[in-house]
Amino acid sequence: MDLPFRVICDGLAFPEGPLEFPGGDILVTEIRTGKLTRVTPDGKKSTYATTGGGPNGAALGPDGAVYVAQNGGFSWTERTMPDGFVWHAPGDQPADYIGGQIQRVTPDGEVSTIYTECGGERLKGPNDLVFDREGNFYFTDHGKTRGRQRDRVGVYYASPDGEMIKEILYPMEGPNGCSLSPDEKTLFVAETPTGRVWACELAGPGQVKSRRVVGTVPGMPPSYAASCDSMCVDSEGSVCQATIVNGGITVFPTDGRALWHVPTGDYVTTNCCFGGPDLRTLYVTLSTKGQLVAFDNWPVAGLKLNFQA
């Protein structure tokens, strides 16, 4: 399905983690430069905070602070596309790796670290997070690569006060995006290398009782390759999955209807969030082009996140 979109701003250094602030500004993370950037509706950019490392997913917490899944940083390589376009691709764990963390950023830009480990096991590369109604959050650890070595990683549940963290899923293959269903009885988790979207049924907050594969993102010819990045959920409970290689948003209805795919023209479409009047605008980060774009009048309204004004 082809839908029109508009470019809000460009010149972003591998953008990710969009979220809407009260008033309509959008916050994005810039992984390559280790900062959070605030973007106004007319595209003006300002630095919200400098986190270092590689800030990935971000979410507003119950205290009004921004919580960041800090992946610790990447090594970066220049790559040239067939049309001559040059972009910076993330790679292995870098020499200046700061370690995986969950960070808290106050409205005045003060950055603190609330988690670096769970049960004595260091966090490797936290990627995305989502708050539940309890005021706690789920987050994925995507891990890091070092040549032919790759971390075995999982999914966690934690409180924003730094007092409670537990691993709830292990192992998974490069877990990336995570979101909750409207009734919060299901946690959705995307795996990057497998291209699978999982539905994890919850017995209660932070308690996984079962899981199943919702589906796999479709590839594009000639290789038919595709993988998953981050996600959001609409008001009907469908997963809007940012898709890599077959760049775009793949929508997985959870009521048995067929999936549908909206191309963006960017091989590395990394994340999305709903905002705007009636939550009918889908904001999307395009990371080879360094753009924040918006699909106005998205076919289905978004799901309002907990603590989203």
N, C-alpha and C positions, 0 to 999 in steps of 0.2 A: 504494500500500500504506500503510495507516494503522498506525502503531506508537506505543505510549504512550511518553512521556518525562516526566522530572521536572525541575523547575527547581532548580538548585543555588544560584544567587545571581542577584540583579538589581542595578540601579543602576550598571551598567558603561557607560562612555562610548565607545560604538562598539567593542565587543570584537572581537578577531581572534586569530590565532596561538596556539590552545591547544596545550599540550604537558604531558605527565605527568611530574612529578618522582618520584624514588625516594620511596616511602612513600605515594604516592597523591594528593598535592596537585597541583592544576592551575595552570599559569601561563597567563595570557592577556595579550595586549597591549591597551591602551586607546588607540586611535588619537587620539581627540579631545583627551585630556588629556596625551598624550605620556609614558605610563608603563607599566611592567609590573606586573601585579597577581597575587599568589599567593592561590589560593582553596583552603581546606581542604575535605575531603569533606562537612563539615556546613555549608559556605557562608560561613565567616568569611573576610574579605578583608584583605590587608595589602599595602602597596606594596613591591615587590621592588626596583625601580629606577626612576629618572626619566631618560628618554632625550631628552626634547624632541621636537620635530617630530612625526612620525607613525609610531610603531613598528607594523609590519605583521606579517609572518610571523616566527616564532621557532623555533629548533631547538637541541637540546643537542649540543655539539661533543665531540670526543674528550678534551678537557681538562676537561670538566665545566662549562665556561662556556656561557652562552646566547648564541647568535648571532642578531642581529636584522636583518631587512630593513627599513631605515629609509626611508620614502617621502618624508621631508622636510616633511610637513605638508599640510593642506588648508585652504581657506576653508570655513566651515560655515554652513548655512542652516536655519532652523527650518521644518519642513514639518508640515502637519496632515493626518492620515489621514481617510478618510470617516467613521470612528467617533469622530472628535474627538481621537484620540491624537496628541500632538505629539512629533516626534523631530528630531534634528539630522542633516542629510544632508551628506556630503562633496561638495566642488565643485572649483573651480579651484585652481591654485597660489596660495598666500597671500602676503601682503606679508612675513610673517615666515618664509618658506620657508628651511630650513636646508640644502637640497641633499640629493640622494639619497646614501645611505651604507649600508655594512655595518658594524654595530656589534657589539662584544663586551662582554658583561656578566658580571662575575665573581660567584661566590656571595655576596659581601658587597655587591653592588650597584654596584661600580665600572664605569663606562661608558667605553669607548674606541672610536675609529673606526679600522677597518682598511682600508677602501677607500672612495674617493670618485670614482674614475675608472677607465677601462680604455683603455689605448693613447692617452691624451690626451683621450678623450671622457668628459665628466662623466656620472656616474650620475644618472638623473632621478628615478625613484620606485621603488626596489626594493620588491618586494611579497611574495615567498615564497621559501623556501629549503629544501633537503633535503641531508643528508650521505650520501655513499656509504661503502662499506667501506674505501676508501683513506684516509678521514679528510678528504677535500675536500668541497666542496659546490657544488651547482647553485643558481642563483637567477635569478628573473625580474625584469625592470625593466618596470613597467607604464607608466612615463612620467607626464607631467603635462599638464594642459590649461590654456590661457590664452585665454579667450574662444573664438574659432574656430580657434585653433592647438592642435595636439596633437603631442607628441613621437613620433618613430619610434624604436622600442625593440626589445630582443631578450632573449636568454637567455645566461647566463654560467656559467663554471666557475672556481672559485677555491679557494685553500688558506687555512686559518684563520690562518696565520702572517703574512699580509699580503704574501707574496712572489710569489704567482702568481695572475693573473687573466686570463681570455681570453673573448672573445665567441664563442659556439658556434652561435647561431641569430640571423639578422637578415635582413629585418625580420619582426616579428610584430605582430598587431593587439591591443594591450593585453594582453600575457601576464600571467597572474595566478598561479593555483596551479601547483605542480609537485611531482611525486612519482616515486619509482622503483619498477619492478616487483620482485617478490621475487628474481629472478635478476640484477637490476641491468643487464640488457641493453636495457631500454627506459626512457626518460624520458618521463613524461606531463606535458603542459603545457596549461593551459586558457587560452583567450582570452575576455576579458570581453565585448566588444561583439559578437562573432560567435556566442557561445554554443558554440563548438567545443572539443572535447577532442582534443588531438593525441597520437599515440604516436610518439616519436622513437627510432628504432633506433640503438643505440650500437655502434661498432666497438671501443671501449675507453673507459676513463674520460675523460669530457670530449670525446669524439669522436663527432659525429653523422654517420651515414652515409645515413640516409633518414628520411622521416617520412610519416605518413598520418593522416587524420582518423578517430578512433574513433567519434565521433558528435556530435550536437548536442543540447543540453538541451531538453526539451520545454517549450512554453509553456502558459499557462493562459488560458481564455477570459475576456473576449471578444477580447482583443488577440492572445493566443497568443504574447506576448513572454516572453523569458527570457534570462538571461545567466549567465556563469560567474564564480564567485569562487575560493576556494581549495579544496584537496582533500586526501584521504589514500587509501591503498590497503589493501585487506584481504588476508588470507592466501591467497586464491585468485587474487590479481592483479587484481581488479576495482577500478575507480576509483570512489571515493565523492566525488561532486562537489557542493560547496555551490552552490546555485542561487538566483539573484536574480530577483525578480518572481514567478516560480512558486516561492515560497520553500520550500526543503526540501533534501533530499539526493537527488541523482539518481545511481543506481548503474549504471555501465557495465561489465558483464561483458566480459572480453577473450577469451572462448572462443566467441563467437558467439551466446550466449543474449540474449534481449531485455532492454533496460534496464528498471529499475523506479525509481519515485519515491516518497519518503517525505516528506510535507508536515510543516512545522514551525509554520505559522501566522504566520511572519515573512517579509515581502517581501524583506528583506535578510539572508539566511542566509549567513554569510561564511566559515566554516571549520569543520573537524572534525578530531578525532584519536582514536585508539583508546587505551584504558587499562583499568585494573581487572583483576580476576582473569581470567586466560586471554585477556586483550585482547578481552573480549566487551562492553565498554561503549564506546559512541561518544559522545564529548563534542562538543557543537556550540555555536558562538557565534551568537546572534541579535542583530543589531546595531541594528534599530530599537527593540526592546524593552530592549536593554542587558542581556541575560541569557546566562548559561552554563547549558546544559541537558545532560541525559544520557539516552541511550537504553540502558537495561539489556538484557542478553541480545539484542544485535544478532544477526541471523540468521547472520552469518558472522564468525568471529574476525578480529581485525585483524592486520596485518603489523607485527611488532616493528621499530621504527626502529633504525638503527645508533646506538649510544651511549645508547639508552633503557634504563635499569636494569631 
